[in-house]
């Protein structure tokens, strides 16, 4: 398989903070329509890796190609436009707006100042909002004020706000933190739905959840990749057992 066939090709990536290599010569390939989960102890560099991919942090060295286009020199908004969406740990929704409005303002045409002034909520937008709301399980909550949603529903709404932009790579940092058991189940189903037609990278600590959703698992340790494969392969890898049981 040539590198051009991957959705994401990260090669020889390094970033140093004050001489400390947070990411150390890391290479990672993610397929189209793949749901990849990244696990590893705290301080392994998982969140830093996402920061590098979305342009929040700049690499000291190496390459990040998305659909074969180099991303390391692009501004954050250009990376978003290229089709990469990132959800951070704390939801950033508009609490005082309805679910409908939260999704509507996330539609790409509404993003620039002029876009917002000339923005018409036409049928295309309404259909897109309804489709995304259905996908995230909030199809019957469109008029609900976002601040009144449960913790899990707020997380789904934020995923929906990213889906409005039709990203081809979606990155989620600990999406089930603080969720109820039922919300976790629904989130697993949601993630399985949204990786039809796009690649998804998830950072997660909950191993039962990882087992449910991952196509492939990458284990990070000290800024490097320690192991990669199916959940079963990774769980039985002596290096992984050593790192996890040694902590």
HUTAGI-V286747 format. One record per residue. RES is the residue in three letters. SS is DSSP state (~ for helix, > for strand, _ for the rest). Layout:
# HUTAGI-V286747
res: {RES,RES}
ss: {SS,SS}
This chain:
# HUTAGI-V286747
res: {UNK,UNK,UNK,UNK,UNK,UNK,UNK,UNK,UNK,UNK,UNK,UNK,UNK,UNK,UNK,UNK,UNK,UNK,UNK,UNK,UNK,UNK,UNK,UNK,UNK,UNK,UNK,UNK,UNK,UNK,UNK,UNK,UNK,UNK,UNK,UNK,UNK,UNK,UNK,UNK,UNK,UNK,UNK,UNK,UNK,UNK,UNK,UNK,UNK,UNK,UNK,UNK,UNK,UNK,UNK,UNK,UNK,UNK,UNK,UNK,UNK,UNK,UNK,UNK,UNK,UNK,UNK,UNK,UNK,UNK,UNK,UNK,UNK,UNK,UNK,UNK,UNK,UNK,UNK,UNK,UNK,UNK,UNK,UNK,UNK,UNK,UNK,UNK,UNK,UNK,UNK,UNK,UNK,UNK,UNK,UNK,UNK,UNK,UNK,UNK,UNK,UNK,UNK,UNK,UNK,UNK,UNK,UNK,UNK,UNK,UNK,UNK,UNK,UNK,UNK,UNK,UNK,UNK,UNK,UNK,UNK,UNK,UNK,UNK,UNK,UNK,UNK,UNK,UNK,UNK,UNK,UNK,UNK,UNK,UNK,UNK,UNK,UNK,UNK,UNK,UNK,UNK,UNK,UNK,UNK,UNK,UNK,UNK,UNK,UNK,UNK,UNK,UNK,UNK,UNK,UNK,UNK,UNK,UNK,UNK,UNK,UNK,UNK,UNK,UNK,UNK,UNK,UNK,UNK,UNK,UNK,UNK,UNK,UNK,UNK,UNK,UNK,UNK,UNK,UNK,UNK,UNK,UNK,UNK,UNK,UNK,UNK,UNK,UNK,UNK,UNK,UNK,UNK,UNK,UNK,UNK,UNK,UNK,UNK,UNK,UNK,UNK,UNK,UNK,UNK,UNK,UNK,UNK,UNK,UNK,UNK,UNK,UNK,UNK,UNK,UNK,UNK,UNK,UNK,UNK,UNK,UNK,UNK,UNK,UNK,UNK,UNK,UNK,UNK,UNK,UNK,UNK,UNK,UNK,UNK,UNK,UNK,UNK,UNK,UNK,UNK,UNK,UNK,UNK,UNK,UNK,UNK}
ss: {_,_,~,~,~,_,_,>,>,>,>,>,>,>,>,>,>,_,_,>,>,>,>,>,>,>,>,>,>,>,_,_,_,_,>,>,>,>,>,_,_,_,_,_,_,~,~,~,~,~,~,~,~,_,_,_,_,_,_,_,>,>,>,>,>,>,_,_,>,>,_,_,_,_,_,~,~,~,~,~,~,~,_,>,>,>,>,_,_,_,_,_,_,_,_,_,_,>,~,~,~,~,~,~,_,_,_,~,~,~,_,_,~,~,~,~,~,~,_,_,_,_,~,~,~,~,~,~,~,~,~,~,~,~,~,_,_,_,_,_,_,_,_,_,>,~,~,~,_,_,~,~,~,~,~,~,~,~,~,~,~,~,~,_,_,_,_,_,>,>,>,>,>,_,_,_,_,_,_,_,~,~,~,~,~,~,~,~,~,~,~,~,~,~,_,_,_,_,>,>,>,>,>,_,_,_,~,~,~,~,~,~,~,_,_,>,>,>,>,>,>,_,_,>,>,>,>,>,>,_,~,~,~,~,~,_,_,~,~,~,~,~,~,~,~,_,_}
